[in-house]
């Protein structure tokens, strides 16, 4: 790392862009607004970003703590007065130079300028700087890690003590160096100037006096603190690292982070662990085992290790999810031996005592789920599920063609899983575990999967579904062809019926205009003749009466024939209007109450259907009016999407459907059933001579489009 965030070129560019508004403009704005200049740093720090963005005038006197730069082109310093310290950015002088160049740490400066919002905290944009003397550096403020991470100490002169966790190589372009120290359980980055003859080593206790700066995001939020030490301020080593760290006593992993009063003095320092490698990931994690247990070690050392290598490791103990582990560790190889044999897990619960150990377990492979750089396996042991993970390297981008349903034995590093929320205190028991496979060879197939695997079942179901879909398609195709044929037949039948109906109407008109009119005229003449022949012999009078009766009967038959042949009421009002008219006409002059209901989407039906329904309804209404003695008759029509229903009910005397009363028109129930059969419908007649009421229900199927 070259420098902390305040010293990145981005903030300089942003500050200079804002400050590039000319000095003359700033002076005019300040003159136009008679605002009293701010004279101490605490006042400026207490302003919001909006307020500092108004370029309020500033006149400060303070001591220079440090230059905020890592090369000569940076134009920023940290200035402190008796109230606080602040980051200060300089406008170029008249020659384009840096007005802070002549000054050094400890110089007492008088600064004139204005406020700026900065990218994280308030800053001062200096227009002029003048040295008026020198002054002692204020005492650094003792600080904790919790105070550092709040972001409130931006630009402040602080002091903190910690243990060195990491030491990075010096920047080749400067004499700046970077270390990471552990402070109160947190990690803090420190940038300092290399000091000849004073090596800084991992595990040393150091005292740091530095300016606190921050790395932050575009939302002005803290990411982490960075401490910058001035060049002439030494990094004080309070307690050097051990000269021979591997000479420290060897500790067992089982003793890490267990109760001991001595832990208060040893936790922040490295511990010495010895064991045999069970698995190693280069530049990442190492798993070892001593005579008691396993341990995971995080180390970035590039040395290659293999199972069976004996190593000594030095690292900082830290909390794992279930067991301690070592961080920022170094190691040295001390020999080679046989790799530790894996621990056999006979029962599911056996795994809970062997986290970070090399284990072996048998189970049924139930699921295989590839992911970006590996594969996750789900296994079943005694009806309890657990997972295994295999990470695949770029050199071996594929894994074997394993099949679900196989009985397998796997070996790998055991990791425990907690499904329950972490308790406030006390023991936290795991609920499951997973195995980290070291290579594909860690999975051995004991018994191949049966043919009836889920994959094969899916294939079979897929094939069966395809066959069923094909068969269904054939059935649908045939059904559509049959439907088209039925529609064609219906259209032909309707055309024939329309022709027949047209011919019937013609005949009805002919009978009405000729025969019926002639019979009517004959009847009139016979009545006149009988009137004129008063006193004629009885036999002649009897013959005239007979002739008159015959003519009346013939006229009635002609009218009935005309009615049966011609559906003129359908032509005028449709089926609904026709039945409603018949019901009203038949009940007119009687004491019978009527009710007529229509439900569904009322619409014209095929002529053959409407004509037959009309005749059936007419017969049912006529029978109810003339024979039942009903006080109430109800006619209900229901237009369904696939079925039409006509229902005629009354509260009359009823009858025996097996021995119905004779019909005056010669039509009756037999004709109703014949018409129903012609329409491929169902006629239901419910009546009982012993109880009142008759219900006649006609159901007719409709084709699509009717």
C-alpha positions in Angstrom: 0.0 0.0 0.0 1.3 3.4 -1.0 -0.7 5.6 1.4 -3.9 5.9 3.4 -7.1 7.1 1.8 -6.7 10.8 2.6 -3.5 10.7 0.6 -4.9 9.2 -2.5 -4.9 11.2 -5.6 -8.7 11.1 -5.9 -9.3 13.3 -2.8 -6.6 15.7 -4.0 -8.3 16.0 -7.4 -11.7 16.5 -5.9 -10.4 19.1 -3.4 -8.5 20.9 -6.1 -11.5 20.8 -8.4 -13.6 22.5 -5.7 -10.9 24.9 -4.8 -10.3 25.8 -8.5 -13.1 28.3 -8.3 -11.0 31.4 -8.4 -9.8 33.2 -5.3 -11.3 36.4 -6.6 -14.7 34.8 -6.7 -14.3 33.3 -3.2 -13.3 36.8 -1.9 -16.2 38.5 -3.6 -18.6 35.9 -2.1 -17.2 36.4 1.3 -17.3 40.2 0.9 -20.9 40.0 -0.2 -21.8 38.1 2.9 -20.4 39.7 6.0 -19.8 36.4 7.9 -17.5 36.3 10.9 -14.4 34.1 10.2 -14.1 30.8 12.0 -11.1 30.9 14.3 -10.8 27.4 15.8 -10.8 24.0 14.4 -13.5 22.6 16.7 -16.0 25.1 15.2 -15.3 23.7 11.7 -15.5 20.1 12.7 -18.9 20.7 14.2 -20.4 21.9 10.9 -22.3 19.7 8.5 -21.2 19.0 4.9 -23.8 21.4 3.7 -22.6 24.2 5.9 -18.9 23.7 5.1 -19.8 23.6 1.4 -20.9 27.3 1.7 -17.1 28.3 1.8 -17.3 30.0 5.2 -14.2 32.2 5.8 -11.5 30.7 8.1 -8.7 32.3 10.0 -6.7 29.8 12.1 -3.5 29.7 14.0 -2.0 26.2 14.8 0.9 23.9 14.7 1.7 21.7 11.8 1.5 18.0 12.8 2.5 16.4 9.5 2.4 16.7 5.8 -0.3 14.6 4.2 1.8 13.4 1.3 4.0 10.7 0.0 5.5 12.6 -2.9 6.4 16.3 -3.5 3.3 17.0 -5.6 0.8 16.6 -2.7 -0.5 19.8 -1.2 -2.0 18.9 2.2 -1.1 19.1 5.8 -2.6 18.3 9.2 -2.9 21.4 11.4 -3.7 21.4 15.2 -4.8 24.2 17.5 -5.8 24.1 21.1 -9.2 22.6 20.3 -8.6 19.9 17.6 -6.8 19.0 14.4 -8.0 19.1 10.8 -7.0 18.1 7.2 -6.0 21.2 5.2 -5.7 21.4 1.4 -3.7 24.3 -0.2 -4.6 26.4 -3.2 -1.7 26.9 -5.6 0.3 30.0 -5.0 0.8 32.8 -7.6 3.4 30.7 -9.4 1.4 27.5 -9.3 3.5 26.1 -6.4 2.6 24.6 -3.1 2.1 27.2 -0.3 2.9 24.5 2.3 6.3 23.6 0.8 8.5 25.8 3.1 7.0 24.5 6.3 7.7 21.5 8.6 6.3 19.6 11.5 6.2 21.9 14.6 5.9 25.2 12.6 3.3 27.6 14.0 1.2 28.8 11.0 -1.4 31.4 10.4 -3.9 30.2 7.8 -6.5 32.1 5.9 -9.0 30.3 3.6 -12.5 28.8 3.7 -14.3 25.7 4.6 -14.9 22.7 2.4 -17.0 19.5 2.8 -14.2 17.1 1.9 -15.0 13.6 0.8 -15.4 12.3 4.4 -15.0 15.0 7.0 -14.8 18.8 7.0 -11.6 20.3 5.6 -10.0 23.8 5.2 -9.0 25.1 1.8 -6.0 27.4 2.5 -5.5 30.4 0.4 -2.5 31.8 2.3 -0.1 30.3 4.9 2.4 32.3 7.0 4.8 31.0 9.6 4.8 33.0 12.7 7.0 30.8 14.9 7.3 27.3 16.2 5.3 25.4 18.9 5.4 22.1 20.7 3.5 19.2 19.3 0.4 18.5 21.4 0.3 15.3 23.4 -1.1 12.4 21.5 -4.6 11.3 22.7 -4.7 7.7 24.1 -7.2 5.9 22.0 -9.0 2.5 21.9 -10.0 0.5 18.9 -13.6 1.1 19.5 -13.0 4.9 19.3 -10.9 4.5 16.1 -13.6 2.7 14.2 -16.3 5.4 14.9 -14.8 7.8 12.3 -14.8 10.7 14.7 -11.1 10.9 15.0 -10.4 12.0 11.4 -7.1 14.1 11.4 -6.6 13.7 15.2 -3.2 13.1 16.9 -3.7 9.7 18.7 -1.7 7.1 20.5 -2.4 3.4 20.6 -0.6 0.2 21.7 -0.8 -3.2 20.0 0.9 -6.4 18.9 2.3 -6.6 15.4 0.3 -9.1 13.3 1.6 -8.5 9.8 4.7 -6.7 8.3 4.7 -5.8 4.7 7.7 -5.0 2.5 8.6 -1.4 2.0 7.2 0.4 -1.1 10.0 0.4 -3.6 9.2 4.0 -4.6 9.4 5.5 -1.1 10.6 4.8 2.4 7.1 4.2 3.7 6.3 0.8 5.2 3.0 -0.8 6.4 2.2 -3.0 9.3 -1.0 -4.3 10.9 -1.3 -4.4 14.6 -3.9 -6.1 16.8 -5.6 -3.6 19.2 -8.3 -4.5 21.6 -9.5 -7.4 19.5 -9.4 -5.4 16.2 -6.8 -4.9 13.5 -5.4 -1.5 12.6 -3.2 -0.5 9.7 -0.2 1.7 10.4 1.9 3.6 7.9 5.4 4.6 9.1 8.8 5.6 7.8 11.4 2.9 7.9 14.0 3.3 10.6 17.5 1.9 10.0 18.6 -0.5 12.8 15.1 -0.8 14.2 13.5 -3.9 12.6 9.8 -4.4 13.3 8.9 -8.1 13.6 5.6 -10.0 14.0 4.6 -10.5 17.6 6.3 -7.4 18.9 4.4 -5.1 21.2 4.6 -1.5 19.8 3.4 2.0 20.8 2.1 4.1 17.9 1.7 7.9 17.9 0.1 8.9 14.6 -2.5 11.0 12.7 -5.7 9.1 12.4 -7.1 9.0 8.9 -9.7 6.7 7.2 -10.5 4.7 4.2 -14.1 5.3 3.3 -16.7 4.7 0.5 -18.5 7.1 -1.8 -21.3 7.5 0.8 -18.9 9.0 3.3 -18.9 5.9 5.4 -15.9 4.4 7.3 -14.3 1.3 5.9 -11.3 1.1 8.3 -8.9 3.4 10.2 -5.4 4.1 9.0 -2.7 5.5 11.3 -0.1 7.7 9.6 3.1 8.3 11.6 5.2 11.4 10.8 8.6 10.8 9.5 10.5 11.9 12.6 8.2 10.0 15.0 9.7 6.6 15.8 7.7 3.4 16.1 8.4 2.5 19.7 8.9 -1.2 20.4 7.7 -1.9 23.9 8.4 -5.6 23.8 10.4 -7.1 20.9 9.3 -10.3 19.3 11.1 -13.5 20.6 14.5 -13.9 19.0 13.7 -17.6 18.3 9.9 -17.9 18.2 10.0 -21.6 17.6 11.8 -22.0 20.9 8.5 -21.3 22.7 6.9 -24.2 24.5 4.7 -26.4 22.2 1.0 -26.2 23.0 -1.7 -28.7 22.1 -4.7 -27.5 20.0 -7.0 -28.8 22.7 -5.5 -26.2 25.2 -6.2 -23.2 23.0 -8.7 -20.7 24.4 -9.5 -22.9 27.4 -9.8 -21.3 30.8 -6.6 -20.0 32.2 -5.7 -16.8 34.1 -2.6 -16.6 32.0 -4.6 -16.1 28.8 -4.9 -12.3 29.7 -1.2 -12.0 28.9 -0.8 -14.6 26.0 -3.9 -14.2 23.9 -2.6 -11.4 21.7 0.7 -13.2 21.0 1.5 -16.2 18.8 1.5 -19.7 20.1 3.6 -22.7 19.1 1.7 -25.7 17.7 3.2 -29.0 16.4 1.4 -31.6 14.3 1.2 -33.8 11.2 -0.4 -32.4 8.0 -3.7 -34.0 7.0 -4.5 -31.6 4.2 -3.0 -28.3 2.8 -4.2 -25.7 0.4 -1.3 -23.6 -0.9 -1.3 -20.0 0.4 -4.5 -20.6 2.3 -5.3 -23.2 5.0 -3.5 -26.1 6.5 -5.1 -28.8 8.6 -2.9 -30.7 11.1 -3.4 -33.3 13.8 -1.4 -33.9 17.0 -2.0 -36.9 19.2 -5.3 -35.5 20.4 -7.2 -33.5 17.8 -7.2 -31.6 14.6 -6.6 -27.8 14.0 -7.0 -25.4 11.1 -4.2 -22.9 10.4 -4.4 -19.9 8.1 -1.0 -19.2 6.5 0.0 -17.3 3.4 3.4 -19.0 3.3 4.1 -20.3 -0.3 5.8 -23.5 0.8 4.1 -26.7 -0.5 3.0 -29.3 2.1 1.6 -32.8 1.7 -0.2 -35.2 4.0 2.3 -36.7 6.4 4.6 -33.7 6.6 5.5 -32.8 10.2 5.5 -29.1 10.9 5.9 -26.6 13.7 3.5 -23.6 13.3 3.4 -20.2 15.0 0.1 -18.3 14.8 -2.4 -16.1 16.6 -5.3 -18.1 18.2 -8.7 -16.8 17.2 -12.3 -17.9 17.5 -13.6 -20.3 14.9 -17.3 -21.3 14.6 -16.9 -24.2 16.9 -13.2 -24.6 17.7 -10.2 -22.2 17.8 -7.9 -21.8 14.8 -4.6 -20.0 14.1 -4.4 -16.9 11.9 -1.5 -15.1 10.3 0.7 -18.2 10.9 4.1 -19.2 9.8 5.4 -22.8 9.8 8.5 -24.8 9.2 8.7 -28.4 8.0 10.5 -30.7 10.5 10.1 -34.1 8.9 7.9 -36.6 7.1 5.9 -39.6 8.4 2.9 -41.7 7.5 -0.2 -39.6 7.2 -2.6 -39.9 10.1 -5.3 -42.5 9.4 -8.8 -41.0 9.1 -11.1 -41.4 12.0 -14.1 -43.6 11.2 -17.5 -42.1 11.9 -19.8 -45.1 12.7 -22.7 -42.9 13.8 -23.9 -39.5 12.8 -23.1 -37.9 16.2 -19.5 -39.2 16.1 -18.6 -36.2 13.9 -19.4 -33.7 16.6 -16.2 -34.6 18.4 -13.9 -34.4 15.4 -14.1 -30.9 13.8 -11.0 -30.2 11.7 -10.0 -33.9 11.9 -9.5 -36.2 8.9 -12.5 -38.6 9.0 -14.1 -41.3 6.9 -17.8 -42.1 6.7 -20.1 -44.3 4.6 -23.4 -43.3 3.2 -25.8 -43.2 0.2 -25.1 -40.5 -2.4 -28.5 -38.8 -2.9 -27.7 -35.6 -4.7 -24.9 -34.0 -6.8 -24.9 -30.2 -7.2 -22.1 -28.5 -9.3 -21.2 -25.0 -8.4 -18.7 -22.4 -9.9 -15.5 -24.1 -8.8 -16.6 -27.4 -7.4 -19.4 -29.8 -6.5 -21.5 -30.4 -3.5 -22.6 -33.9 -2.6 -25.5 -34.8 -0.3 -25.2 -38.1 1.5 -27.6 -40.1 3.7 -26.3 -42.0 6.7 -28.9 -43.8 8.9 -31.7 -41.5 7.4 -29.7 -38.4 8.4 -28.3 -36.1 5.7 -24.9 -34.4 5.5 -22.9 -32.8 2.7 -19.5 -33.2 1.2 -17.7 -30.5 -0.8 -15.0 -31.0 -3.5 -13.2 -28.0 -4.8 -12.0 -28.4 -8.4 -8.8 -26.8 -9.5 -8.2 -25.3 -12.9 -5.9 -28.1 -13.8 -8.6 -30.7 -13.1 -11.8 -28.8 -14.2 -14.1 -31.9 -14.1 -15.1 -34.5 -11.5 -15.8 -38.2 -12.0 -19.1 -39.4 -13.3 -20.6 -40.2 -10.0 -24.2 -41.5 -9.8 -26.8 -40.9 -7.2 -28.0 -43.9 -5.3 -24.6 -45.4 -5.0 -23.2 -46.5 -1.6 -19.9 -44.7 -1.1 -17.1 -44.1 1.4 -15.7 -40.6 1.6 -12.7 -39.2 3.5 -12.0 -35.6 4.2 -11.8 -32.8 6.8 -14.8 -32.6 9.1 -16.5 -29.2 9.6 -19.4 -28.8 12.0 -22.6 -26.9 11.2 -24.9 -25.1 13.7 -28.5 -24.7 12.7 -29.8 -23.3 15.9 -29.3 -19.7 16.9 -26.2 -19.0 19.0 -27.1 -19.0 22.7 -26.3 -16.0 24.9 -24.0 -18.1 27.0 -23.1 -21.7 27.7 -22.5 -24.6 25.3 -23.5 -24.3 21.6 -24.2 -27.8 20.2 -23.8 -28.5 16.5 -26.7 -30.2 14.5 -24.9 -31.4 11.4 -21.5 -31.6 9.6 -19.9 -31.5 6.2 -16.8 -33.1 4.8 -14.2 -31.2 2.7 -12.8 -33.7 0.2 -9.2 -33.3 -0.6 -9.4 -34.9 -4.1 -11.8 -37.0 -6.2 -9.9 -40.1 -4.9 -11.4 -39.4 -1.4 -14.7 -40.9 -2.7 -14.8 -44.7 -3.2 -17.9 -46.4 -4.6 -18.7 -49.4 -2.5 -21.9 -50.4 -4.3 -23.0 -48.9 -7.6 -26.3 -47.2 -7.8 -29.3 -49.4 -8.9 -30.9 -48.8 -12.2 -33.9 -47.2 -10.5 -32.0 -44.1 -9.7 -33.9 -40.7 -9.6 -32.1 -39.8 -12.8 -33.3 -42.9 -14.6 -36.8 -42.5 -13.1 -36.8 -38.9 -14.5 -35.8 -40.3 -17.9 -38.5 -42.9 -17.8 -41.1 -40.4 -16.7 -39.9 -38.1 -19.4 -40.2 -40.8 -22.0 -43.6 -41.8 -20.7 -44.8 -38.2 -20.6 -43.6 -37.8 -24.2 -45.5 -40.8 -25.3 -48.6 -39.7 -23.5 -48.2 -36.3 -25.0 -47.9 -37.8 -28.4 -51.0 -40.0 -27.8 -52.9 -37.1 -26.4 -52.0 -35.1 -29.5 -53.3 -37.9 -31.7 -56.5 -38.1 -29.7 -56.9 -34.3 -29.9 -56.3 -34.4 -33.6 -58.9 -37.1 -34.1 -61.3 -35.3 -31.8 -61.0 -32.1 -33.8 -61.6 -34.0 -37.0 -64.7 -35.7 -35.5 -65.8 -32.3 -34.2 -65.4 -30.8 -37.7 -67.4 -33.7 -39.1 -70.1 -33.2 -36.5 -70.2 -29.5 -37.3 -70.5 -30.3 -41.0 -73.3 -32.8 -40.3 -75.0 -30.3 -38.1 -74.7 -27.6 -40.8 -76.2 -30.0 -43.4 -79.0 -31.0 -41.0 -79.7 -27.4 -40.2 -79.8 -26.6 -43.9 -82.2 -29.5 -44.6 -84.3 -28.5 -41.6 -84.4 -24.9 -42.8 -85.5 -26.1 -46.2 -88.2 -28.3 -44.6 -89.2 -25.5 -42.3 -89.4 -23.1 -45.3 -91.5 -25.6 -47.2 -93.8 -26.1 -44.2 -94.3 -22.4 -43.8 -95.2 -22.2 -47.5 -97.7 -25.1 -47.1 -99.0 -23.4 -44.0 -99.6 -20.2 -45.9 -101.2 -22.1 -48.7 -103.6 -24.0 -46.4 -104.3 -20.8 -44.5 -105.0 -18.8 -47.7 -107.1 -21.5 -49.5 -108.4 -24.4 -47.5 -108.8 -22.6 -44.1 -110.3 -19.5 -45.8 -112.6 -21.8 -47.7 -113.7 -23.7 -44.7 -114.3 -20.4 -42.9 -116.5 -19.1 -45.7 -118.4 -22.5 -45.8 -119.0 -22.3 -42.1 -120.4 -18.8 -42.5 -122.6 -19.8 -45.3 -123.9 -22.9 -43.4 -124.7 -20.7 -40.4 -126.6 -18.3 -42.6 -128.5 -21.1 -44.3 -129.6 -22.6 -40.9 -130.7 -19.2 -39.8 -132.8 -18.7 -43.0 -134.3 -22.1 -42.8 -136.3 -21.7 -39.6 -139.1 -24.2 -39.5 -137.6 -26.6 -41.9 -137.9 -30.3 -41.3 -136.0 -31.6 -38.4 -134.0 -33.9 -40.6 -132.7 -31.1 -42.8 -131.8 -29.1 -39.7 -129.9 -32.0 -38.4 -128.0 -32.4 -41.6 -127.1 -28.7 -41.5 -125.8 -29.0 -38.0 -123.8 -32.0 -38.9 -122.3 -30.2 -41.9 -121.6 -27.2 -39.7 -119.8 -29.4 -37.1 -117.8 -31.1 -39.8 -116.7 -27.8 -41.2 -115.7 -26.5 -37.7 -113.7 -29.7 -37.0 -112.0 -29.4 -40.4 -111.2 -25.8 -39.7 -109.7 -26.6 -36.3 -107.7 -29.4 -37.9 -106.4 -27.0 -40.5 -105.4 -24.4 -38.0 -103.7 -27.1 -35.9 -101.8 -28.2 -39.0 -100.9 -24.6 -39.8 -99.6 -24.2 -36.2 -97.5 -27.4 -36.4 -96.0 -26.5 -39.7 -95.3 -22.8 -39.1 -93.1 -21.4 -36.2 -94.0 -17.8 -36.9 -93.8 -16.9 -33.1 -90.1 -18.1 -33.3 -89.6 -15.8 -36.2 -91.0 -12.9 -34.3 -89.6 -13.2 -30.7 -87.1 -16.1 -30.6 -87.4 -19.1 -28.3 -87.5 -17.0 -25.1 -90.2 -14.7 -26.4 -92.2 -17.6 -27.9 -92.3 -19.6 -24.7 -93.0 -16.6 -22.6 -95.9 -15.6 -25.0 -97.4 -19.1 -24.9 -97.3 -19.1 -21.1 -99.0 -15.8 -20.9 -101.6 -16.6 -23.6 -102.5 -20.0 -22.0 -102.8 -18.6 -18.5 -104.8 -15.6 -19.6 -108.4 -15.7 -18.2 -107.4 -18.3 -15.6 -106.5 -17.9 -11.9 -103.1 -19.5 -12.5 -100.1 -17.5 -11.4 -97.1 -17.8 -13.7 -93.3 -17.3 -13.3 -90.8 -17.1 -16.2 -87.0 -17.2 -15.6 -84.0 -17.1 -17.9 -80.4 -17.7 -16.7 -77.1 -17.9 -18.5 -76.1 -16.1 -21.7 -79.4 -16.0 -23.7 -78.7 -16.5 -27.4 -80.3 -18.0 -30.6 -79.9 -21.8 -30.9 -80.0 -24.0 -34.0 -83.4 -23.8 -35.7 -84.0 -27.6 -35.2 -83.3 -27.2 -31.5 -85.5 -24.1 -31.0 -88.5 -25.6 -32.9 -88.5 -28.9 -30.9 -87.9 -27.1 -27.6 -90.8 -24.8 -28.4 -93.1 -27.8 -29.1 -92.0 -29.6 -25.9 -92.5 -26.5 -23.9 -95.9 -25.8 -25.5 -97.1 -29.3 -24.7 -95.9 -29.1 -21.0 -97.5 -25.7 -20.5 -100.8 -26.8 -22.2 -101.0 -29.9 -20.0 -100.3 -27.9 -16.8 -103.0 -25.4 -17.6 -105.7 -27.7 -18.8 -105.2 -30.9 -16.7 -103.3 -30.2 -13.5 -105.6 -27.6 -11.8 -102.3 -25.8 -10.8 -102.4 -22.5 -9.0 -98.8 -21.7 -10.0 -96.7 -22.6 -13.0 -93.0 -21.8 -13.4 -91.0 -22.0 -16.6 -87.2 -21.8 -16.3 -84.7 -21.7 -19.2 -80.9 -22.0 -18.6 -78.5 -21.3 -21.4 -75.2 -23.0 -20.4 -72.0 -23.1 -22.4 -72.4 -26.8 -23.2 -76.0 -27.6 -22.2 -79.5 -26.0 -22.5 -82.1 -26.8 -19.9 -85.9 -26.2 -20.0 -87.9 -26.9 -16.8 -91.7 -26.6 -16.4 -93.0 -27.1 -12.9 -96.5 -26.8 -11.4 -98.2 -27.4 -8.0 -101.2 -29.2 -9.6 -102.7 -32.7 -9.0 -99.9 -34.6 -10.7 -100.3 -37.8 -12.7 -98.7 -41.2 -13.3 -96.0 -40.8 -16.0 -96.6 -44.5 -17.0 -100.3 -43.7 -17.7 -100.4 -40.1 -18.8 -103.7 -38.4 -19.6 -104.6 -38.2 -23.4 -103.5 -35.2 -25.3 -106.1 -33.2 -27.1 -103.7 -32.5 -30.0 -102.6 -36.1 -30.2 -99.0 -35.1 -29.3 -98.6 -35.8 -25.5 -95.6 -37.3 -23.7 -94.8 -39.7 -26.4 -94.2 -36.9 -28.9 -92.2 -35.0 -26.2 -89.9 -38.0 -25.8 -89.5 -38.5 -29.6 -88.5 -34.8 -30.0 -86.1 -35.2 -27.1 -84.5 -38.2 -28.7 -84.1 -36.3 -32.0 -82.1 -33.7 -30.1 -80.0 -36.4 -28.3 -81.2 -34.9 -25.0 -82.7 -36.2 -21.8 -86.3 -35.7 -20.6 -87.0 -36.2 -16.9 -90.7 -36.2 -15.7 -91.2 -36.3 -12.0 -94.8 -36.7 -10.8 -96.8 -38.7 -8.4 -100.6 -39.1 -8.5 -100.7 -39.2 -4.8 -98.8 -35.9 -4.2 -99.2 -32.5 -5.8 -96.9 -31.1 -8.5 -95.3 -32.0 -11.8 -91.7 -31.2 -12.8 -90.7 -31.7 -16.5 -87.0 -31.1 -17.1 -85.4 -31.2 -20.6 -81.6 -31.2 -21.0 -80.0 -30.8 -24.4 -76.3 -30.9 -25.2 -74.9 -28.0 -27.2 -72.0 -28.0 -29.6 -69.2 -25.3 -29.5 -70.5 -22.1 -31.0 -74.2 -22.8 -30.2 
